[in-house]
Amino acid sequence: MSVRAETAHELVDAIFLLGRTMRSAIAHSETEVLPNALVGVLILLARAGACRPSELAAEMCVSQSSLSRQIGELVERGLVERHPDPGDKRAHIVRCTPQGLEVLESVRGRRTERLSAELTDWDQEQAADAIEVLRRLNASLLPIATATAQRNFS
C-alpha cells in the first residue's frame, strides 16, 4: 500500500518546517562560532574521514565549486587540512584537523544540550522511534537526492 498524495504533501510540509525549526531553535546560535553550512561540511567530513572533495560533494548533494569555497574557508580557519592525493597528484584529499573535530564536538554538545532541554516531555522510546523514522525517511530519499545532485552538478 502506498502513501496517499495528501499524506505525502503533509509530510513534505512537516519536514520543511522541521528543518526551519531545527535551524532556528537548535543550530542558530552556533553561527557566531561557525556558519551552519560549514558545520554541515564538518559533520559529513568527520563521518567520511579523509576523502576527495568530489566524494564529499556527492554525499552532500552540492556542486564541487560550492563545496570548494566552503572547504577553503574551513582550511583558512584551521579546521580542515588538504593534502595531495597519493593515488592521483592532480587531486587532493581533505580531512578534519584535530581543531576541527574539537569545534565540531563543541557545537554538537551545545546542540544536544538545547535539544535535550526541549524534549523533557518525551521518553526514550519516543526519541528512539523518531530517530528510526528519520533514518528510514533519509534512506528512502537519498537515492533520488544523489541522482538529482549528479544530474544538476555534473
C-alpha positions in Angstrom: 0.0 0.0 0.0 1.5 3.4 -1.0 1.2 6.7 0.7 -1.7 8.9 -0.5 -0.8 12.2 -2.2 -2.4 14.3 0.6 -0.3 12.5 3.2 2.9 13.0 1.1 2.0 16.7 0.8 1.6 17.0 4.6 4.9 15.1 5.1 6.8 17.5 2.8 5.4 20.5 4.7 6.2 18.9 8.1 9.8 18.1 7.0 10.3 21.6 5.7 9.0 23.2 8.9 11.2 20.8 11.0 14.3 21.9 9.1 13.5 25.6 9.7 12.7 25.0 13.3 15.9 23.0 13.9 18.0 25.7 12.3 16.3 28.4 14.4 16.0 26.6 17.7 19.0 24.3 17.8 21.6 25.5 15.4 21.0 29.2 15.1 23.3 30.4 18.0 26.2 28.4 16.5 26.6 30.9 13.6 28.8 33.1 15.7 31.2 30.1 16.2 30.8 28.7 12.7 28.2 29.2 10.0 25.7 26.3 9.8 26.8 25.4 6.2 30.4 25.0 7.5 29.2 22.9 10.4 27.4 20.7 8.0 30.6 20.2 6.0 32.5 19.3 9.1 29.8 16.8 10.2 29.9 14.9 7.0 33.7 15.1 6.6 34.2 13.8 10.1 31.9 10.9 9.3 33.6 10.2 5.9 37.2 10.6 7.2 39.8 11.6 4.6 38.3 11.8 1.2 38.3 13.7 -2.1 36.2 16.9 -2.2 34.2 15.4 -5.2 33.2 12.4 -2.9 32.1 14.8 -0.2 30.2 17.0 -2.7 28.3 13.9 -3.9 27.5 13.0 -0.3 26.2 16.5 0.4 24.3 16.8 -2.9 26.1 20.1 -3.7 28.3 21.3 -6.5 32.0 20.9 -6.2 32.5 24.6 -6.8 30.2 25.5 -3.9 31.9 22.9 -1.6 35.3 24.2 -2.7 34.6 27.6 -1.3 33.4 26.1 2.0 36.5 23.8 2.2 38.7 26.8 1.5 37.1 28.7 4.4 37.5 25.7 6.7 41.2 25.4 5.7 41.7 29.1 6.4 40.2 28.6 9.9 42.5 25.6 10.5 39.5 23.2 10.8 40.3 21.1 7.7 43.5 20.2 6.0 44.1 19.5 2.4 46.8 17.2 1.0 47.7 15.9 -2.4 46.1 12.6 -3.2 48.9 10.0 -3.3 47.0 8.0 -5.9 46.4 11.0 -8.2 48.6 14.0 -7.9 46.0 16.1 -9.8 43.5 15.7 -7.0 43.7 16.3 -3.2 42.3 14.7 -0.1 40.6 16.7 2.7 40.1 15.7 6.4 39.2 17.4 9.6 42.1 18.7 11.7 42.1 17.9 15.5 40.9 21.5 16.0 38.1 20.9 13.5 37.0 17.9 15.4 37.1 19.8 18.7 35.0 22.6 17.3 32.5 20.1 15.9 32.3 18.3 19.2 31.7 21.6 21.0 28.9 22.5 18.5 27.3 19.1 18.8 27.5 19.3 22.6 25.7 22.6 22.7 23.1 21.5 20.2 22.5 18.3 22.2 22.0 20.2 25.4 19.5 22.6 23.7 17.5 19.7 22.1 17.5 17.7 25.4 16.2 20.7 27.3 13.3 21.0 24.8 12.4 17.2 24.9 11.6 17.0 28.6 8.1 15.7 27.8 9.5 12.9 25.5 10.6 9.5 26.8 13.5 7.4 25.5 11.2 5.2 23.4 9.6 8.2 21.7 13.0 9.6 20.8 14.2 6.2 19.5 11.1 5.9 17.4 11.7 9.4 15.9 15.3 8.5 15.1 14.2 5.3 13.3 11.6 7.2 11.3 14.0 9.9 10.3 16.7 7.4 9.3 14.2 5.4 7.2 13.0 8.6 5.5 16.5 9.7 4.8 17.4 6.2 3.4 14.3 6.3 1.1 15.1 9.8 -0.2 18.8 9.6 -0.5 18.9 7.8 -3.9 16.8 10.4 -5.6 18.7 13.2 -3.9 22.0 11.8 -5.1 20.7 11.2 -8.6 19.3 14.8 -8.8 22.6 16.3 -7.5 24.6 14.3 -10.0 22.4 15.5 -12.8 22.4 19.1 -11.7 26.1 19.4 -10.8 27.7 17.2 -13.5 
